[in-house]
Amino acid sequence: MVPVLGGINRGMRWITGAGTTNGCWIGNYEADHVKALRQLVPPGSIAYDLGANAGFYTLALSRLVGESGHVYCFEPEAGNAYLLRRHIELNRLRNVTFVQTAISDSTGMVGFDAPLKSASGEITSGGSYLIPSISLDEFIAAGNPAPSFIKMDIEGAEQMALEGAKNLLSKQRPAWLVATHTDELTASCTAID
């Protein structure tokens, strides 16, 4: 465990080897995305971190929303979930709620594959095992506050997540930072009304 040396999470504590790169604790991880976060997430925001991985963005969002805001982070993969919980605890984040589930178009159980020694996994129809999932609309309908900002990097399930957020999208327009890894996925996500 080391203090983060620079960037948005400077001074926070990070477990070395967690996440996809040493840039998480060095402080130079996805600097262009962090710049966008600073513009899109004012203090007091309700932020959702979909596909939180080990928690780099959760820590950043916690700092940005401040004491008057709140972060809901979602991560289904067990190894990432453990590291994410540890980072929340190590940094004594009181404005973060962790939900160990996948975000999809419905609530229930979905197939999931997480390759060995990988920091990610994906929803698949014939997954190696089952994990719980929830739609954003159902999460909000259960009494949770609607987000003013959403960061989403869920390994190809972005379109399903948007399908499960039609009520949210029709009533309010939160700011989004979405990682789509193919042109086809980008087109399908932007086509959703």
N, C-alpha and C positions, 0 to 999 in steps of 0.2 A: 504494500500500500504506500502511495506517495502523494504529496500535494500536487495538484495540477499547477504546472509552471507558468502558463499564460493563457490568454484568450478569455472567453466569457465565463469559464468555470474556474478561473485562477483562484488558487487558495483552497479549493474544495479537495476532498480526499478521493482518490481513485485507486482501484485495485489493478496493478499492472497485469497485462495480458487480457484484461476484460475489453470487450468491444472488438472492433475489426482492425484497429490500428493503434500504434503508440501515440498517434496524434491526439488521442483523447486526453492523455495526461500531459503531453508536451504543450498542447494548447493551440495547435494549428489545424485541427480536424475540421474539414468542410467550412473553411472561413467564409466562403461566399454565402452559404446557407445561414451561418450565424449572423452575417450582416443583414440578411433579410429578416431574420427573427427579431433583431433589435428594432426594425422599422414596423413590424407587424404586431408585436406583443407589448402593449403598454402595461404599466402597473395596474393591478386590479382585474386583469383579464382572467377568464376561465379558459384554460388551454388543455387540449387533448393531445397526448402523444401516442399515436397508434403505431405499434411496432417499435416499442421503446428500446428493444435490445438490452444492453447492459446499463443504459441510463444517461448517456451523454446529453441528449436533448432534454431529458427530464430534469437534470440538474440545471441546465441553462434556462429552461422555462420557469423553474422554481425561482431562480434569481430574478428573472424579468417580471413575473407577475407580482412578486413581493408578498408581503404579509396580507394584503387586502385581496389577493387573487388566489387561484387554486389550479393545480395541475392534476389531471387524471391520466395515468399512464397505463397502457395495455400491452401485455407481452405474454404469449402463450407458451413459448419454448422454455422448458424447465431449467436448463443451464443459465440462460439469459435472465430468467425470472429470479433465480437465486442471486446473481450478481446485481441485478437492479434493486432488489430488496436490501442487499448489503450497502449499496451506494446511498440509498435513501436513509438507512440507519446511521451509517458513518458520518453523513453530513447533517444529521438531525433535521431533516426536512419535514416541517410541520404543515406545509401547504401542499402536500402531495398525497394522492390516494392511488395505490397500485391495485390493478384488477388483472388477475391472471386468466386471460381469455383472449381468443382471437376475435377480431372484428370482421363480420361478414354481412350477408344480406338477410340473415335470420338468426334466431336464437335456438340453440340445440347443441348437437355434437357434430363435428366435422372431421373428416380424415386429415391427417397431418403427417408430413415427412420432414424430418430434420436429419440431414446427413451427419455422420460421425465427424467429430472435430470441426464442425461448422458453427458459425455464430448466428445462423438463421435457419428457418424452416419455411415450409409453405403448405397451404391448404391444398389437398389433392383428393380426388374422388376415391382413389384406392389407397389412402394413406396407410402408413405402417401402424399408426395408432390413432385413437380418437382424442380430441380435445374439445372443451366447451367453446362455444362461440355466442356472440350477441350482436345484434344490429345496433347502430347508433340510435335509431328511433326508439327502439325498445329500452335501451339504457336510459335515455332521457325520460321516456314515459314512466319509468320506475321511480322517478322523483329526483334524478340527478340534474344539475344545472346544464343548460345548453352551452356549448362552447362559443367563444368569440374568436378562437384560433384553433386550427387543427394541423398538426404535423402528421403525415401519413407515409410510412414506408413499410408496406406489409407484403412484400415479395410476390407481387402479381395478383393479389386479392383486392387491389384498389377499386376495381369496377364493382365487385360484389359489395364492398363497404359503401360505396356511393349509392348502390341500389337499395341498401338498407338504411339510407339516410334521406329518403325522398321527403319525408315530413319536415325534417330539419331544413333541407334545402328550399322547400316551398315557403317556410315561415321566416327564415332569417338566412343571411349569407355570411357565415364566419369566414375569416381569412384562412387560406389554406397554403400549406407548403407540402406538395405531393411529389414523391419519388416514383416515377414510372420508368421502368427499365427497358422498355421497347417502344418504338413508334406506334405499333398497333395498340398497345395498352394506353398510351397517351391519347390516341384518337378515340378509343372507346370510352375513356373517362370524361373527356371534354364533350362528348355527345350526349351525356346524361343531363337531363333538365332538372 
